[in-house]
């Protein structure tokens, strides 16, 4: 699988010939490094929760690409009201089948609201099982014991976890999360975008390295093999 990082929590994963885009936030994103939402392709767009820094460009990208949007039911309803009709609603539950494999919504400890303050449903993370391997994207969350359930469903080859602290897990909690989900490879997101989620990159990598694990912090716009 290939993962391309776009800054903050926006990234895409190429699997089974499909491009899966997550939490697209480019416009107004100081970490996007000039990447334009008009340059982004997607077959599927997965949204973890309704906050603007995770949904900011979903409507324009979805309309332009025709991508299928997968999100908690309340976000799906909001998308439909915005004229995006190719949507799949989900909640915490069992696997749903897709052309690239299958995915399920899992617990995330956070909040979820739209820019006008209206309710955005329950925040979620996602567990993916595909012929090319399994992976986990936690969405915005604190460390939670529910992560220990994930190995019941998938053998996670890598996890995408927030590491900036303040509103989510920090690096130390993400290290614990990697142990809960039983993976040695973590891609860090949700850091350095704003001053209050800035991290020491080298110290963070060394914390993981001391435990025999890898913390990957790809440059914005770069693609890595996983």
N, C-alpha and C positions, 0 to 999 in steps of 0.2 A: 504494500500500500504506500501511496505517496500523500504526505500532508503538506499543505501550503499555509503559511501563517500570514495573516493580514493585519495584525495589531490588535491589542486589547483581547477580546475573546472571539474575534472573527477568524475562522480558518476553514479550510476545505480538505476533504479526504477523497481521494480517487480510489474506487474499489469496484471491481467487476464491470469496468467500463462506464461507471456512473460517477459523476462529481457531486459530492454531498457537501453543501455549504452550511456553516453553523453561525448563528447569531451575527448577521451582517451589520456592521456599524463602521461606515467609512466617512460619511458626511459629518463634519464637526469632530471627527476623531483625531486628536493630536498625535496618536501613535500610528496612524494609517500610512504615514510616509509618502503621501501624495497618490496612493493607490485610489483610482476612481471606481465607484460602484458600476459605472458603465462598461468597465473592462472585465467584470466578473461574470463567469459562466457558472451555471448550476443546473443539475437535473433534479435535485432535491434540496430543500432548505429546511433545516431543523432549528427550531426556536426553543430555548430552554425556559424563558420567562419574558414578561412584557416590558421590562425596563428599556428605555430608549437606547441605552448603550449596548443593547443586544438585538433590537428590532429596527434600528434607525433607517436602514435602507432596504428592508425586506420587500416592501410594496413595489418599489421601482424595479428591483431585480427580478422579482417574481413575474411581474407583468411583461418585462422585456424578454425573459428567457422561457417563460411558460413552465418554470420549475414547480414541482409539487411541494407545497409547504406542509410540514408536519409539526404540530404544536399542540399544547394543551387546548382543550375545547374552547375556552373563552378567547384565546388568541385567534383560533381558527374563525370564530364568529366575527371578531374584529377585522380580520383579513377579508372575509367575504363582504363586509360592509364597506371596505376600501376598494372593492372591485376585483379582488383576487379570488377566483372560484376554484382553482385546482388545489384543494386542501384536504388534509387528513387530520382529524382531531384524535387526540389520545389523552390518557391520564395514566396514573400509576397502575400498572397491570401487566398482563401477559404480552408475549411477543406478538408483533404485527408483521406480516410478510411483505417484503418489497422486492423489486427486481434484483437488488444487490445482495440480498440476504434477509435478515430480520432485525427488528429493533423493538425495544420496550422502554417505557418511561419508568424511572425509578425516583426514589425520594431525594429531594434537595431541600436543605434548610435555609430558606431565604425569604424574600417577599416578592411580589409581582404586581405591578400596576402600570398603567399607561401614563403618558405625559400629562393627561388631564386629571390624573388621580383615580380614574376608574379601575375597578378590580380586573386583574389579569389572570385569574385562576391560580392554581397551585404551581409553584416552580417545579421543574423536573430536571433530572439528568437522563442520560440515555445509555443503554447497553446495546451494542451491536454484535451480532453473530453473522459472519460472512464466510464464504469458502476461502477467502484469503487471510482469515484470522479474525479474532474478536477484539473489540476495544470499548473503552468506557469514556464518555464525556460527562463530567459531573454537573456542568452548569455552575452558576454561582451558588455556593453552599459553604456552610461551616463543616467541620469534621463531624461525622455522625456514625454511630454504631451500625446503622442500616447498610453501610458500605460493605460490611462483612457478609451480607447476603449475596453479593455479586458473584463470587466464585461458585455459587450453586447453579448459576445460569450460564456462565461463560468463563473460558480460560483467557483472561485478558492479556494480550501481548503488549499493549500500552494503554495508558490513561492520560487524558487531557484534564488538567486540574488547575483551578485558580490558586495563585501563590502570593498575591499582593497584600493580604491581610485587610484590616479595617472593616470591610463589608463581607469578606469571605475568609476562607482558610488562608493562613500564611504558609511560608515554606515548611516550617516544622510540622504543621498539621497536615500538609500535603504529603510529607514523608510518612506519617502515620497512615494516611489514606492509602498510600501505595501498598503498605503492608496488609491493610484490610482487604484490598481487592486482589492482592497477590500478584503484583507486577513489579518488575525491576526497572521499567522504563516509563518516565513521566514527561509529558510535554507541558510546560508551564504557560498559563495564560492569565489575563486579568492582573497585570502588573505594569508599572512604569508609565501607564497612560497619564496619570495625574500624580501630583507630588505625594498625596497621602497613600498611594499604593506603590511607591518606589521601593526597589529592593537592591541589595548588593548581589549582583549576579554571580560573581566568583565564589563568594561565601555560600551562596545558596547551592551552587553546583557541588561544592566541597562537602556540604552537609549530606547530600545524597551519596556522594562518592564514598564517604566514610562508612556507609551502610551497604556498600556494594551495589548501589543503584545509580541510574543515570537520570539527571534532570536536563532535558533538552530545551534550549531557549533559542529557537531559530530567528534569524533576522526577518524583519517585516518584508514580505514579498518573496521570501525564499521557500524552496520546496525541499523536504527531506524524505528519505526512504525509511519506512518502519516495518 
